Amino acid sequence: MFGAFRPTASVNVGLLWKTPWRLSTTRKANVRDRLKKVDAVIEAVRASGVECAALTKALDLPKEHEMPAKDKYTVFSPHDRGYRKGIHKVPKWTRITHRVNPKGF
């Protein structure tokens, strides 16, 4: 028990990486910046004259300034109370878009 393989504090306590239940102001600013950068890329591709199905789908998405704060920082979840959860609780939330919610939400 008191040798090289004794349990560490993180093993005794539980989860080592705790996710905060609310986004900080810095992380919210990073979300807004990321959305603006994606909008800039979509606009640059549109201006280049390329036409493809992915571009037409991306042009249908709302821009960052058109989105309410509720949609920027939360996503629809059928399992959570209020049917919303923080966007930072979604796996790979920085790499996939969550700009459109189901109808009615």
C-alpha positions as CSV (number, residue, x, y, z in Angstrom):
1,M,0.0,0.0,0.0
2,F,2.8,2.5,0.7
3,G,5.1,1.5,-2.1
4,A,5.7,2.7,-5.7
5,F,2.2,1.8,-6.8
6,R,0.2,3.5,-4.1
7,P,-3.0,5.2,-5.3
8,T,-2.6,8.9,-6.1
9,A,-5.0,11.6,-5.1
10,S,-6.6,11.7,-8.6
11,V,-7.4,8.0,-8.4
12,N,-8.9,8.4,-4.9
13,V,-11.0,11.4,-5.8
14,G,-12.3,10.4,-9.2
15,L,-12.4,12.2,-12.5
16,L,-9.2,14.1,-13.2
17,W,-10.4,16.4,-16.0
18,K,-13.5,18.2,-14.7
19,T,-15.6,20.1,-17.2
20,P,-17.1,23.4,-15.9
21,W,-20.9,23.5,-16.2
22,R,-20.7,27.1,-17.6
23,L,-18.5,28.6,-20.3
24,S,-16.2,31.4,-19.0
25,T,-16.2,34.8,-20.8
26,T,-12.8,33.9,-22.4
27,R,-14.1,30.6,-23.8
28,K,-17.3,32.4,-25.1
29,A,-15.1,34.9,-26.9
30,N,-13.1,32.1,-28.4
31,V,-16.4,30.5,-29.6
32,R,-17.4,33.8,-31.3
33,D,-14.0,34.2,-32.9
34,R,-14.1,30.6,-34.2
35,L,-17.6,31.2,-35.7
36,K,-16.4,34.5,-37.3
37,K,-13.4,32.7,-38.8
38,V,-15.6,30.0,-40.3
39,D,-17.9,32.7,-41.7
40,A,-14.9,34.3,-43.3
41,V,-13.8,31.1,-44.9
42,I,-17.3,30.4,-46.3
43,E,-17.4,34.0,-47.7
44,A,-13.9,33.6,-49.3
45,V,-15.0,30.3,-51.0
46,R,-18.2,31.9,-52.2
47,A,-16.3,34.9,-53.6
48,S,-13.9,32.6,-55.5
49,G,-16.7,31.4,-57.7
50,V,-16.5,27.7,-56.8
51,E,-19.9,25.9,-56.7
52,C,-20.5,22.7,-54.8
53,A,-23.1,21.1,-52.6
54,A,-21.2,21.7,-49.4
55,L,-21.0,25.4,-50.2
56,T,-24.7,25.8,-50.8
57,K,-25.3,24.0,-47.5
58,A,-22.9,26.2,-45.7
59,L,-24.5,29.4,-47.1
60,D,-27.8,28.3,-45.7
61,L,-26.4,28.4,-42.1
62,P,-26.8,31.5,-40.1
63,K,-23.8,33.8,-39.6
64,E,-22.3,34.5,-36.2
65,H,-24.0,37.9,-35.9
66,E,-27.4,36.5,-36.8
67,M,-27.3,33.8,-34.1
68,P,-28.8,34.4,-30.7
69,A,-26.5,33.7,-27.7
70,K,-28.6,30.6,-26.8
71,D,-27.6,29.0,-30.1
72,K,-23.9,30.1,-29.9
73,Y,-23.2,28.5,-26.5
74,T,-25.7,25.7,-26.1
75,V,-26.9,22.8,-28.3
76,F,-30.1,20.7,-28.4
77,S,-30.0,17.6,-26.2
78,P,-33.0,15.4,-25.9
79,H,-31.7,13.9,-22.6
80,D,-31.0,17.1,-20.6
81,R,-33.4,19.1,-18.5
82,G,-34.6,22.0,-20.7
83,Y,-33.4,20.1,-23.8
84,R,-30.2,22.2,-23.9
85,K,-26.6,21.6,-22.8
86,G,-23.4,23.6,-23.0
87,I,-21.7,23.4,-26.3
88,H,-18.4,22.5,-24.6
89,K,-19.9,19.2,-23.3
90,V,-20.2,17.9,-26.9
91,P,-17.4,15.8,-28.2
92,K,-15.4,17.5,-30.9
93,W,-17.4,20.7,-30.5
94,T,-14.7,22.9,-32.1
95,R,-14.7,20.8,-35.3
96,I,-18.4,20.3,-36.1
97,T,-21.1,22.9,-36.7
98,H,-24.0,23.2,-34.4
99,R,-25.6,26.3,-35.9
100,V,-28.9,24.7,-36.7
101,N,-31.2,23.1,-34.1
102,P,-34.2,20.9,-34.6
103,K,-37.4,22.8,-35.5
104,G,-39.1,24.2,-32.4
105,F,-35.8,24.7,-30.5
